[in-house]
Amino acid sequence: MKLLIITPYCIVPAVTGGQIRVFELARSVSQLGIRTTIAMPLTFNQISHVTIHSNLLLRPVPYPFILPLLFTDKPFSYNFLISLHPGYAKLLKKWIKTHDIIQFEGASFGDLTDTIPKDKIVVYDAHNVEFDYESGEGRSKWARSIAKKRIGSFEQKLVQRANQILTCSERDSERLAERYKKPLEKCCIVPNGIHLNKQSQQFNTKQMIKKFPGFLNFKKRAIFSGSNVAHNRVAVKFIVEDLAPKVQKEWAFLIRGPCGNPFKNQKVKNLFFDRTPGNVTPFADVCTAAVNPITQGSGTSLKVLDFLASGLPVISTNFGMRGFEDLKKYVTIANLNQFGEALKNPLTYHPIIKKKLAKYEWTSIGKNLYNIYSSIMKSNFRK
């Protein structure tokens, strides 16, 4: 079985939610025997083929994606800009011919389905409902309108052509079936995951004092993390302008990841920024809680698993827990106007959460995905 994954971004280093999902799923199924190739845009730090192991190959596609590098969020989203790729299908033609399953990550390359032979199996890995996701990504109403129309049409092509649609949650499956008038049975849930036992170097007290002078002066310290996309920027804006001032005497807030880039000039004494991408594990021991004030977007918030796996009690909006309904009772759920009050109450981490997170281990999710691919191949062979 040979799998070709077409992704709209370079996936190494895998630090954002989308990158992590693509890489971990590909690594899991390739370790189970599926020969997997990831076709990804060429970048300055990834210009040559990389063999992760004998069954997993990363192949940058030599195509000049200049627009996403120069104009993302000015005013269009990255997904929209990279969907402008005349001639890209020709570069992938040989790869498509030699693989059994062609899997699309997101909808930006949905137009390529027009060039895929009918005997090939197509899988759509829907990280989000892309039409809905684009509703909140552009910098202006005009840009969002154009992006939604284009990305929505590409997503419709994928939903119609796909033999199987992978979604992060039941909510996304239902939404895709509703929007594109397709049977819900075409979708199956392949959630985002976590490595529960993965070791990561943590900052000690001396390192934290050096890196963030004043952070440890607060007895209560919360963390938020994310990439520089619209729904994370909205959450950081809420923390900066509303939440942090309300509890400035008791709580410090560490904003981890590029989501803090637009707020780099903030000089509030209980706000600290680490703008490098990555998970929260290095800061877990020096933080006492995590906040997830997410109110828009689609898919699921992988950061929730990251927070819980790091042993941090979590305060989240109900929307921020979409796709993780089984974990909601171990999290403090609050509306945005209730976050300040929630931080004043005792926060508890439930040790049983580690057992509950076992189903979200990437290896477990990868085994389920392997079975899905095997089932599709058998069905296609019988036809």
N, C-alpha and C positions, 0 to 999 in steps of 0.2 A: 504494500500500500504506500503510495507516494502523495504527499500533501504539499501544496503550494499555498503559502499565506501571503496575501497582498495587503500591505499595511501602509497608511499614509504618513508615517513618521519613522525615523530611525529608532530602533528599540534598545540600543545600547549607548550609554548605560541606562538600565531600566529603572527609572526613578519616579516617573509619573504613573498614575493609575492605569492609563491605557497601555503604556509601555510594559508595565509589570504584568498585566493580564496577557498580552500577546506572548511575551517571553516565557512566562511560567507555564502556560497551557502548551505551548510548542515544546518546551523542554520535557514536560511530563509525558506527552504522547510519544515523543521521539525516543524517550528512554524505554518505552514499552514496545518499540519496534517499528513505528511508522517513520519512514524516511521523509523528513520535513525540511523544506526550504522556505525561508522568509525573504520575500522581495520587498526592499524598503528604499526610500529615497537616499540618494548619495548626500553625505554631509562631510564637512571638513575633518571631523575626527573619526569618520568611518568611510574610508575610500576603497577598501579591499574586502574580498570575501573572508569570512571568519568561520571556521569549523568549531562549533562548541563541543561536539563529540561526533562519532561516526554517522549518526542519523540526523544531525541538526546543523544546517548550514545557513548562515546569514549572508545575503547577496545584495549589496547596494546596487541600485539601478542607475546607470550613467545617464541621467536626465537632468537638465538644468532647471531645478525648481527655485527660481529667483524670487518670484512674487511672495511666497510665504515667508522668506527670509527678510524681505524689506518692508512688507506692508501689513503683516498680521496685526489686527486691531486698529488699522488705519484706513478705513474704518471696519474692514471685513475680518471675519474669523479665519483662523488657519485652515479649518476644514473646507471652507468655501474657496479660498485661494488655491489650495492644492488640488481642488477639483478641476482647475483649469489646466489641462495637461494634453494638448493635442499631440498625437503620435505616440503616446505612452504605450498603447496596446501593442504596437509593432515590436517594441523592445521586449515585451513579455510573451510574445507569440510562441517562441520555441519552448519556453518554460511551461506554458500552459499545455502544450502538446504532449510533454513528457510526464505529466502528473495526473493522478486519478481524481483528486479532490482539489478544487480551487476555492480557497476560503478568503472572503473579504472582511477586513477589520474596519468597521464603520462604513459610511456610505459614499465617501469622497471619490471612489473609483467605481461607483455603480454602473457608469456608462460602459465599462469594459465587458459587462455581461453580453452585450450585443455581439462581441467577437468570440465568445466561448462556444465551442461545438456542443451540440445538443447531447452527445453521449457523455460529456464530462459532468461530474457531480459538483454542484455549487453549494457552498455553505456561507451563510451570512452571519458573522459574529457581531451582533448588535450591542455594542458597549452602552448605547443609549437608544432612545427613540430620537433619531437624529433631527427630524423635523421639529420636535419639541425643544431639543437641545439648542438648535440654532435660534430659537425664539428669544433666547436671553444672551446670546454671545456677541452680536455686533455692537458697535459703538453708537449706532443711530438707528432709528426706526426704518429709515430708507434702506440701510445696509442689511438689516435683519430681514426685511421683506424680500430682497433679492436673494439672499442666502437661503432662506427657507424654501423659496420656490425651486431653486436649483437642487439643493441637497434633498429636498422632499421628492423630487422626480427621480433622482438617483436611488434613493431608498426604496421607492416603489418598484423600480426595475429589479432590485435585489430581492425584495420580498416575493415578487412574482416568479423570478427565475430560480430562486434557491430551492434545493431539495430539502434543506434543513436550515432553520433559523435558531441560533443560539442567543438567548437573552440572559441578562443578569438577574432578573426577577420576574415573578409572576405578573406584576403590574405592567412591566414592559411588554411581556407577551400579549397581554390583553389589549394594550394600547395599539400595538402593531397590527393585531388582527382586526381591531375596530377601524383604525384609520385606513388600512389598505384592503379591507374587505376580503381577508384571507382566513382559512380555517385555523383556529387556535392550535390544532393538532400539529401544524407545521412547525410550531415553536417548541423548544425544550429549554429548560432553565439550566444554565451553566454559570453558577455564581462566581463572583470575585473571591479571592482566597488570601491565605496568609501562611507563612512558615512559623509554626508555633515554637519550634526548638532551635531556630536559627540564632546563632550567637552574633552579637554586634558590640563593638567597643563603645563603652559609655564614658561620658565626661565625669571626672571626679570633682570634688568641691573646689580644689585649687584651680583646675582648668576652667571651671565655670566662672569663678571670681575674676580670672584673667580675661575670659572671653566676653562676659557680660557683667561688668562691675555694677553692683547694686541689686542684681536679680535675687541673690540669696538673702538679701536683707528682708525680703518678704517671706513670711511663714507659709503663705498659701500661693502656689504658683501653677498656672494653667497653660496648656499648650494648644495651639491650633496649627495644622499643616496643610499644604496644598500647592498645586501648580498655579501658574498665572493665567487662570481662565476666569470668565465672568462670574460664575456662581461663587468661586472662592474669594474673588475680590469684593463681592457684596458682603460676604461673611466677615472679612477683615475690616471693611469699612464700619460694620456694625460694632465690632470689638473696639476699634479705635475711637469712634465718635460717641458711642452710647455705653457699652458695657464697661470698658476700662475706667472711664471717669466716675461711674457710679460706685465702684468698689476700689477706688485708687489707694485707700489706706490699708486695705487687707490683702488685695490680690495683685500679683504681677502676671503679665501675659507674654508668652514667648510665641511669636509668629514664625513658623518654620517653613521654608520653601520660597519659591519665586512669587507666590501670591502676595508677598510683602513688598515687592518691588515698587508698586505705585505709591507706597506710603513711606518711602525711605527718608523723607525729611521730617517725619514726626519726631518730636522731642518731648514725649510724655514720660514721666519718671517711672511709671509702672508698665511701660511697653518696651519690649525687647525684640529684635529681629535677627534671625539667621536666614539669609536669603538663599543659601545653597540648597539644592534639591536633595531629597532623601526622606527616610522614614523618621519616626519620633523616638526610636529605641535609644539612640545615644543620650537623649535627655530625660528618659523615663525615670531614672533614679532621683533626679533633682526637681521633678515636677510632682504636684500632688493631685492633679486632675487634668482632664482634657475637655475642650468645648467644641461643639459642632453646630454652629448656628447657620446651617445651610437651609435656604428657603427656595432655591430654584435649581434647575438642571434636570438631568434624567439619569437612567442607569442606577448605580448604587455608589455610596460613599465608601470606598475602600479604606479610607482613613479611620472609619469606625472600628474595623477589625484590627487595624494597626494600634489604635489607642488601647483597646481591650486586651490584645495579646501582650501589650507592654505593661499590663497590670495597673492601668489608670482608671479611676472612676470617671464616667463620662456624663456630661450634660449635653443633650441634643434636642433639636426640634424634632417633631414627629416626622416631618418631611425628610430630615437627615437620616432617618432609620429605614427608609424605604428599601425593601428587599431583605431586610434583616429583622423581620417581625418577630422571629423566635428569640431575638436577643433584647427586645425592648424592655422586658421586665427587669433586666439587669442594668438599665440605663435610666438616668433621670430625664424625663421628657418635659420640656418647657417651651412655651411660646417665647418669642424674642423679648417681649416685655416682662417675662418672668425669670429671665436668666440671672439678673442681678440678685433677686430674692433667693433663687435656687443656690447661688454660690454662698449665701449666708447660712444655709442649712448644712448639717453634717452630710458628707458624701461618702458612700460606702462602695467598696469594690468586693464583688462576690467571687470567692475562689472557685466556685463551681463553673464559672464562665470558661475556664480553660477546657473543661470537658465539652462544653457546648460549642466551643470553637473548633473541635476536632473535625466536624463535617466540612469546615472551610479550609482544611489543609489542601494545599495545591496538589499534593500527590493523590489524595482521594478524589478531588475534582477531575484530575487528569485521567484517572482510571475510568470514571463515568464517561468522559468525553471519548476515550478510546472505544468504549462499547458503542457509543453513538455512531462513530465513524464506521465501525465494523458492521453495524446494522444497516447503514446506508449502502455500503458496498454490496452487501448480500442482496438487498432489495433491488439495487441497480442491475446486478448480475442476472437475477431472475427475469428481469424485463428483457 
